[in-house]
Amino acid sequence: MHNDLWAGYRSAVFDTFPDLKFEKQHESWTNKRGVNLTADLYSGKYFIKSRHVDIWDEKLNIHNNVIYPKTGITFLVLGWILWVLMRRKL
């Protein structure tokens, strides 16, 4: 694939969250300048989803990982609760 600068980070994520399971490759392409992108989706017992994105070429190596946890409440409700609590402190 490419010189993998992020191998240690990826290993740490999967060691920390061993139940992450590969679901599908969401996206894969190479642009006219030779920059590559892959985006993979994962799921797990405690996660709605996890998205791992790699962008690379000969000089560039970027990895992005977002994990969406199952919290039992929606993020909008959580944001509203935090907003109300912060207003009380002011």
Phi and psi restraints in degrees (value plus and minus 20) as a CYANA .aco file:
   2 HIS   PHI    -171.4  -131.4
   2 HIS   PSI     145.8   185.8
   3 ASN   PHI     -80.5   -40.5
   3 ASN   PSI      93.2   133.2
   4 ASP   PHI    -114.1   -74.1
   4 ASP   PSI      66.5   106.5
   5 LEU   PHI     -82.0   -42.0
   5 LEU   PSI     -47.3    -7.3
   6 TRP   PHI    -119.1   -79.1
   6 TRP   PSI      -8.9    31.1
   7 ALA   PHI     -77.4   -37.4
   7 ALA   PSI     -62.9   -22.9
   8 GLY   PHI     -83.7   -43.7
   8 GLY   PSI     -60.4   -20.4
   9 TYR   PHI     -84.5   -44.5
   9 TYR   PSI     -66.8   -26.8
  10 ARG   PHI     -78.1   -38.1
  10 ARG   PSI     -64.6   -24.6
  11 SER   PHI     -79.8   -39.8
  11 SER   PSI     -62.1   -22.1
  12 ALA   PHI     -83.2   -43.2
  12 ALA   PSI     -60.6   -20.6
  13 VAL   PHI     -82.3   -42.3
  13 VAL   PSI     -67.4   -27.4
  14 PHE   PHI     -93.5   -53.5
  14 PHE   PSI     -46.6    -6.6
  15 ASP   PHI     -91.3   -51.3
  15 ASP   PSI     -57.0   -17.0
  16 THR   PHI     -94.2   -54.2
  16 THR   PSI     -57.5   -17.5
  17 PHE   PHI    -142.7  -102.7
  17 PHE   PSI      53.7    93.7
  18 PRO   PHI     -86.7   -46.7
  18 PRO   PSI     -34.9     5.1
  19 ASP   PHI    -105.5   -65.5
  19 ASP   PSI     -19.8    20.2
  20 LEU   PHI     -83.6   -43.6
  20 LEU   PSI     106.7   146.7
  21 LYS   PHI    -141.7  -101.7
  21 LYS   PSI     110.0   150.0
  22 PHE   PHI     -82.6   -42.6
  22 PHE   PSI     109.4   149.4
  23 GLU   PHI    -121.8   -81.8
  23 GLU   PSI     -75.0   -35.0
  24 LYS   PHI    -188.2  -148.2
  24 LYS   PSI     141.8   181.8
  25 GLN   PHI    -106.0   -66.0
  25 GLN   PSI      94.7   134.7
  26 HIS   PHI     -95.1   -55.1
  26 HIS   PSI     -57.9   -17.9
  27 GLU   PHI    -175.2  -135.2
  27 GLU   PSI     129.5   169.5
  28 SER   PHI    -178.5  -138.5
  28 SER   PSI     106.2   146.2
  29 TRP   PHI    -180.3  -140.3
  29 TRP   PSI     145.9   185.9
  30 THR   PHI    -151.1  -111.1
  30 THR   PSI     109.8   149.8
  31 ASN   PHI    -106.9   -66.9
  31 ASN   PSI    -199.1  -159.1
  32 LYS   PHI     -82.9   -42.9
  32 LYS   PSI     -45.5    -5.5
  33 ARG   PHI    -110.8   -70.8
  33 ARG   PSI     -18.1    21.9
  34 GLY   PHI      68.3   108.3
  34 GLY   PSI      -7.2    32.8
  35 VAL   PHI    -103.4   -63.4
  35 VAL   PSI     108.8   148.8
  36 ASN   PHI    -123.2   -83.2
  36 ASN   PSI     130.4   170.4
  37 LEU   PHI    -160.8  -120.8
  37 LEU   PSI     114.1   154.1
  38 THR   PHI    -151.1  -111.1
  38 THR   PSI     120.5   160.5
  39 ALA   PHI    -151.6  -111.6
  39 ALA   PSI      99.6   139.6
  40 ASP   PHI    -134.7   -94.7
  40 ASP   PSI     123.0   163.0
  41 LEU   PHI    -128.1   -88.1
  41 LEU   PSI     118.0   158.0
  42 TYR   PHI    -146.9  -106.9
  42 TYR   PSI     138.8   178.8
  43 SER   PHI    -153.9  -113.9
  43 SER   PSI     149.9   189.9
  44 GLY   PHI    -185.4  -145.4
  44 GLY   PSI     150.4   190.4
  45 LYS   PHI     -77.8   -37.8
  45 LYS   PSI     -59.0   -19.0
  46 TYR   PHI    -126.7   -86.7
  46 TYR   PSI      -9.0    31.0
  47 PHE   PHI    -148.0  -108.0
  47 PHE   PSI     120.5   160.5
  48 ILE   PHI     -87.2   -47.2
  48 ILE   PSI     -70.3   -30.3
  49 LYS   PHI    -186.8  -146.8
  49 LYS   PSI     145.7   185.7
  50 SER   PHI    -155.6  -115.6
  50 SER   PSI     113.8   153.8
  51 ARG   PHI    -136.7   -96.7
  51 ARG   PSI     105.5   145.5
  52 HIS   PHI    -133.6   -93.6
  52 HIS   PSI     102.3   142.3
  53 VAL   PHI    -141.6  -101.6
  53 VAL   PSI     111.5   151.5
  54 ASP   PHI    -139.7   -99.7
  54 ASP   PSI     113.7   153.7
  55 ILE   PHI    -148.4  -108.4
  55 ILE   PSI     107.2   147.2
  56 TRP   PHI    -176.9  -136.9
  56 TRP   PSI     137.6   177.6
  57 ASP   PHI    -172.2  -132.2
  57 ASP   PSI    -177.2  -137.2
  58 GLU   PHI     -85.3   -45.3
  58 GLU   PSI     -51.0   -11.0
  59 LYS   PHI    -130.7   -90.7
  59 LYS   PSI     -35.8     4.2
  60 LEU   PHI    -133.7   -93.7
  60 LEU   PSI     119.2   159.2
  61 ASN   PHI    -169.7  -129.7
  61 ASN   PSI      81.1   121.1
  62 ILE   PHI    -141.3  -101.3
  62 ILE   PSI     115.6   155.6
  63 HIS   PHI    -147.0  -107.0
  63 HIS   PSI     114.7   154.7
  64 ASN   PHI    -149.7  -109.7
  64 ASN   PSI     114.2   154.2
  65 ASN   PHI    -155.8  -115.8
  65 ASN   PSI     103.6   143.6
  66 VAL   PHI    -142.3  -102.3
  66 VAL   PSI     107.0   147.0
  67 ILE   PHI    -134.4   -94.4
  67 ILE   PSI     104.6   144.6
  68 TYR   PHI    -121.7   -81.7
  68 TYR   PSI      85.4   125.4
  69 PRO   PHI     -97.8   -57.8
  69 PRO   PSI     133.6   173.6
  70 LYS   PHI    -102.7   -62.7
  70 LYS   PSI      97.8   137.8
  71 THR   PHI    -128.2   -88.2
  71 THR   PSI     -34.6     5.4
  72 GLY   PHI      68.7   108.7
  72 GLY   PSI     -32.6     7.4
  73 ILE   PHI    -153.8  -113.8
  73 ILE   PSI     137.3   177.3
  74 THR   PHI     -96.9   -56.9
  74 THR   PSI     136.3   176.3
  75 PHE   PHI     -85.7   -45.7
  75 PHE   PSI     -52.2   -12.2
  76 LEU   PHI     -83.5   -43.5
  76 LEU   PSI     -63.2   -23.2
  77 VAL   PHI     -85.8   -45.8
  77 VAL   PSI     -63.4   -23.4
  78 LEU   PHI     -80.1   -40.1
  78 LEU   PSI     -63.7   -23.7
  79 GLY   PHI     -82.2   -42.2
  79 GLY   PSI     -60.4   -20.4
  80 TRP   PHI     -84.9   -44.9
  80 TRP   PSI     -63.5   -23.5
  81 ILE   PHI     -80.9   -40.9
  81 ILE   PSI     -65.5   -25.5
  82 LEU   PHI     -82.6   -42.6
  82 LEU   PSI     -59.5   -19.5
  83 TRP   PHI     -82.7   -42.7
  83 TRP   PSI     -64.4   -24.4
  84 VAL   PHI     -83.5   -43.5
  84 VAL   PSI     -64.0   -24.0
  85 LEU   PHI     -84.0   -44.0
  85 LEU   PSI     -58.8   -18.8
  86 MET   PHI     -88.4   -48.4
  86 MET   PSI     -55.7   -15.7
  87 ARG   PHI     -83.3   -43.3
  87 ARG   PSI     -56.2   -16.2
  88 ARG   PHI     -86.6   -46.6
  88 ARG   PSI     -51.8   -11.8
  89 LYS   PHI     -93.1   -53.1
  89 LYS   PSI     -45.8    -5.8
